[in-house]
Amino acid sequence: MDFGWTPQDEAFRTRVREFLARELPPDWEALSRHGPGSPEQTAFSLEFCPKLAAAGLLIPHWPAEHGGNNSTPWEHFILGEEMWAAGEPRGPQYMNVNWIGTTLMRFGSAEQKATYLPEIAAGRGIWCQGFSEPSSGSDLASLRTSAAAEGDTYRINGSKVWTSYAGLADHCFLLARTGGSGKAGIAIFLVPMATPGITVRPIPSLIGAGDIHEVFFDNVLVPRSARLGEEGQAWPIITYSLSNERVGIARYAFSLRVLDGMVARLRHEGRFDDPVIRYRAGQARAACEAARLLVYRVVDQRARGLPPSADANLARVSVIAADHAVADFALDFLPDTFTGDAFPLHLSHHERAIASGIASGAAEIQLNLVAQEYLRLPREARA
C-alpha cells in the first residue's frame, strides 16, 4: 500500500512551509507560549490570518463561491499539519476555517452566510462555541441553557463553561434548549458576544492565558434569524460540525516536532543511548504515527464523500494518547524544560496536552462513542 504524497500535495506543503518561514517573526516560539486564546496570540492571528487569506492559504478547501479554491480535503489537512507543527499561528481562528465556516455553508441561511462567511474568509473574526455546561460537560444532550420563543425573538438564559476564546470572541456558536428533552429539544444560535446580558469570566488554569471561560446568559434577546436551522434539528448539524472539529486539529504534528527536539537534546547530552529512554521515545513516536494514520483514515473517508462515522471519535482518542505520550516522556526525562522560559515549545505543548483530553469533547465521551458506535457494545451490562 502506497502512503506517499502526490507531487501536487508535496508542492502545496512546500508552499505552506515557505510562507511560514517568511511570515513568522523570529520571536514566534516565545509568542506562541501564551496560548491560542491569549490577547497576544489573538492579536497576532488578526494580523497573520489576513496574510494567509491574501496568499490563498486560509480557506483553500472552501468552495470558490465563498472565497476558497475548491482544494482537496488532503490539501486542507496538509495545511493543518504544517500550521500545528509550527505551533498554530492561526490562534483561535483555526476553529473558524475548520468547522464553523463549513457548517454555515451547509446549514446557514443566505443572510447568515452573507453576514459571517466574508469575515471568516478574510481572517478577521474570532468565534467561541457555547457547548459544555456546569451540569452536563461534554454530554450535550443534557444541556439546560434555554431559548424561549417570544414572537420574533428568543430569550436565552443559562450558562456555559470551559468555553475556549470567549473573552475576545466576536460571535458564539451557541447550543440552547428550545423545548423537550434530549437531543430533539436543542437548537443552535449565532450570537454576537456584544449582545446585552452576556457576561464572560476567565477560568484561571494551567493551559494558557485566556483559553477557557465561564459564559452567562441573563435574559439575552436574539432575533429568530439568529437560529441556525430549525428547532429540533440541531443534532445532525452538531454531528457534522464535531466530525470536522475533532479531526481538524493535527495536534500530533506539534507533538512530533516537540518529540524530535527532545530526542535531539538527549543525543546532544549523550543520554539517548539509555535503552529505557530509547524505548519510551519509540513508544511516544509510535503513538504519534498511529494518531496520524487514524486521522488520515477519516480524511480519506471525507475525500471520498462518505458520511461522518465513529472513526472520527477513534482518531480523536488516538490524538489525545499521542499528546500525553510525548508530554509524559518530557516529564520523565527532561523535567527541567518545564522551568523558566528556555523551552517555550515544550511548555506550550505540555499545556495543550493537558487540554487535549477535554477540548473538542472529553476523552471519556469519545471512548463511550467508540464503544457504542465503533465496537457496538451495549450501553449497559446486563446481569
Secondary structure, 3 states (H helix, E strand, C coil): CCCCCCHHHHHHHHHHHHHHHHHCCCCHHHHHCCCCCCHHHHHHHHHHHHHHHHCCCCCCCCCHHHCCCCCCHHHHHHHHHHHHHCCCCCCCHHHHHHHHHHHHHHHCCHHHHHHHHHHHHCCCCCEEEECCCCCCCCCHHHCCCEEEEECCEEEEEEEEECCCCHHHCCEEEEEEECCCCHHHHEEEEEEECCCCCEEEEECCCCCCCCCCEEEEEEEEEEEHHHEECCCCCHHHHHHHHHHHHHHCCCHHHHHHHHHHHHHHHHHHCCCCCCHHHHHHHHHHHHHHHHHHHHHHHHHHHHHCCCCCCCHHHHHHHHHHHHHHHHHHHHHHHCHHHHCCCCCHHHHHHHHHHHHHCCCCCCHHHHHHHHHHHHCCCCCCCCC
